[in-house]
């Protein structure tokens, strides 16, 4: 139990560091809110190496803590919507399909962007912004594939060296 708690604390710290690094990277894709999704490396890695409950817990804690440290209440709201939808999609795909880590990460990237877009449409009460969905889907695929490649390599190395 103590070992698992220590690992969860370590992964939460890593996710927060990734959030901080991501906040420093000037990544502008033409649409506000599009990011690389570096913290998804930690979530995907935990989903494959530790378990779904732990990955969800670290993801939710990271969203709230990073929102208070680097953002505001709206960023927490958007991140929660995207993070929860993304996690749910990745968990279901991992559990019920034979898809590869990279494909699951890409699906997570797409669903994260779509979740945030729907919340944005509700907040601003303007559903015309849903026209950005095609651009966000493409951005989610590209960033999701990149994150999936990195997560796959981390998973391979962690499983060889760490006993969860």
C-alpha positions, 0 to 999 in steps of 0.5 A, a space after each residue: 500500500 505504501 509503495 503504491 501511494 508513493 508511486 501515485 504521488 510520483 505520477 501526480 508530480 510528473 503530471 503537474 510538471 508536464 502541465 507546467 512545461 506545457 503552459 510554457 510552450 507557445 503552441 498556437 494552432 489558430 484555435 484557443 485552448 489547443 495544446 500538446 497534451 503532454 500530461 496524457 503521457 502520464 495518464 496513458 502510462 498509468 492506464 497500462 501499467 497501474 490501473 484505471 482507478 489510479 489513472 483517473 484519480 491522478 488525472 482528476 487531481 492533476 486537472 484541479 491542482 494545475 487549474 489552481 496553479 496555472 489557470 482559472 476556474 474556466 480552465 478547470 471546467 474545460 479540462 475536466 470535461 476533456 479529461 473525463 471524456 478522454 479517459 472514458 474513451 481510452 479506458 473503454 477502447 483499452 478494455 473492449 478492443 485490441 487497439 494499440 496504445 497509439 490508437 487509443 492515445 489518438 482517440 483520447 486526444 480527439 475526445 479531449 478536444 471534443 469534450 472541451 468544445 462542447 463545454 465551450 459551446 455551452 458556456 458561451 451559448 454559441 453553438 457555431 463554434 462547433 464548426 471548429 470540430 474538424 480542426 480539433 479532430 485533426 489536432 487531436 489525432 496528430 497530438 494523440 499519435 505523438 503522445 501515444 508514441 512517447 507513452 508506448 516507449 515509456 510503458 515498455 521501459 517502465 514495465 521492465 524496471 518497476 514492479 507495480 
